[in-house]
Amino acid sequence: MKKFGFIIHPLELNDLARKFPFSSKVPDSILEKIIRYLPQVKASHVTGLSSKGGSEAEGWLVGCTLTAEQMLTMPTKKVLKQIINACKKAERLGARIIGLGAYTSIVGDGGVTIAKNLNVPVTTGNSYTVATAIEAIRLAAKKLELNLQESNLVVIGATGSIGKACTKLLVKEVNNLTLVARNEIKLKEFTDSLKKLNDGQNINYSTDINGVLPKADIVITVSSAIDAIIDAKNLKSGSIVCDVARPRDVAKQVSKNRSDVLVIEGGLVKVPGEVELNFNFGLPPRTVYACMAETMILALEGRYENYTLGKDVSLHKVKEIQALAQKHGFKLAGLRYSEKEVSEERFKQVRQAVSST
Ligand SMILES: NC(=O)c1ccc[n+]([C@@H]2O[C@H](COP(=O)([O-])OP(=O)(O)OC[C@H]3O[C@@H](n4cnc5c(N)ncnc54)[C@H](OP(=O)(O)O)[C@@H]3O)[C@@H](O)[C@H]2O)c1
């Protein structure tokens, strides 16, 4: 039996109630202080994972109690110490490889320091996250009969680990590409390097999200912002928005108020076998985030090695993990948003909007 660990944490204070029901009765200001000092805990035992080829694995979800905001605002050293402690707990439980969920891979250097402090290897899960985000975009474009080449693609969070790799993989397939983030220096550097390698292509950058959205046919949004950064009113009618970020970049009302826009979640994966996570992520049965799926795939394959580490995702690994996912029976969990599969009716509405633009 292969063994893995995966580190989780509450994105916001409300999420704590999934493991600690009492927390919903504690005022936020007090809860925020308490969770800085809570020990890292085993959140669940994952059972029943078996691949298409017959290999089996079990795992442990270990919880770090800090929220996304705390991970970004507390001193990095303190946050890393808590994440390393959570990983050590997974190590003691028997994990032979550990995946870093949500902000535990964002804080600091993308897992490098964490890996140096452990006896077992680590992966951020970002390679498979990139692969599934692109697969979801291609599938959505096909459903809407939208020609990728003729589309204006906007990548938000384009200088980040996932955004950069998505951009590099799609740059040759679109005529117009706009990169968005806050730091203009990094944006310019990345844009210049892309232009050098892709002569003649129209590649721009901007720090103004609202300024670029009205012209975007396809948006991949994968920022590390704590709050929603995409507002319904700025989206082009007939556009596709693939939201890979957790917490989400797309404001909740977009899906409700804009029936002419297709919002999908990137990075959701259907797992083979009768897997029981024994933890409520608010996802359908046997469905996990791609970063967790990457950890499971590496365990099933017996690839106990530091896989996706640091801020630069290797495009070779994106392809490799996609092939391994196929081999073990993992696949994209369809096109979903807000805990539901996108309905045929919705595709029809957005297709109509595309044809009238
Ligand atoms: N679905 C999944 O399975 C899965 C797996 C892994 C990660 N994720 C999620 O993916 C997201 C990104 O992860 P990552 O590892 O790529 O993070 P990262 O390397 O830290 O990159 C974050 C990017 O977002 C930009 N950014 C941050 N705040 C912004 C804002 N307010 N407006 C515009 N851009 C902003 C950053 O650039 P500037 O600082 O210059 O703005 C950077 O380009 C996170 O939400 C994470 O939880 C999802």
The ligand as a Gaussian input file, in Angstrom:
#p B3LYP/6-31G(d) Opt

LIG

0 1
 N       -7.558000      24.405000      -7.945000
 C       -6.443000      23.861000      -7.488000
 O       -6.257000      22.641000      -7.421000
 C       -5.326000      24.767000      -7.033000
 C       -4.067000      24.206000      -6.799000
 C       -3.032000      25.041000      -6.394000
 C       -3.275000      26.404000      -6.216000
 N       -4.520000      26.899000      -6.434000
 C       -4.794000      28.335000      -6.260000
 O       -4.185000      29.053000      -7.333000
 C       -3.910000      30.402000      -6.914000
 C       -2.501000      30.823000      -7.359000
 O       -1.507000      29.954000      -6.862000
 P        0.050000      30.169000      -7.273000
 O        0.805000      29.095000      -6.591000
 O        0.187000      30.337000      -8.740000
 O        0.337000      31.572000      -6.545000
 P        1.545000      32.595000      -6.762000
 O        2.716000      31.915000      -7.373000
 O        1.732000      33.295000      -5.475000
 O        0.971000      33.638000      -7.859000
 C       -0.063000      34.509000      -7.586000
 C       -0.248000      35.477000      -8.750000
 O       -1.385000      36.314000      -8.465000
 C       -1.007000      37.704000      -8.600000
 N       -1.862000      38.457000      -7.678000
 C       -1.929000      38.372000      -6.340000
 N       -2.864000      39.209000      -5.855000
 C       -3.428000      39.829000      -6.940000
 C       -4.467000      40.791000      -7.107000
 N       -5.098000      41.316000      -6.064000
 N       -4.787000      41.172000      -8.373000
 C       -4.156000      40.656000      -9.456000
 N       -3.155000      39.734000      -9.344000
 C       -2.801000      39.332000      -8.108000
 C        0.503000      37.696000      -8.274000
 O        1.211000      38.788000      -8.819000
 P        1.307000      40.210000      -8.052000
 O        1.723000      39.912000      -6.651000
 O        2.241000      40.995000      -8.880000
 O       -0.080000      40.765000      -8.113000
 C        0.927000      36.412000      -9.006000
 O        1.032000      36.675000     -10.384000
 C       -4.187000      30.418000      -5.419000
 O       -5.473000      30.964000      -5.199000
 C       -4.183000      28.950000      -5.029000
 O       -4.959000      28.678000      -3.863000
 C       -5.537000      26.117000      -6.858000

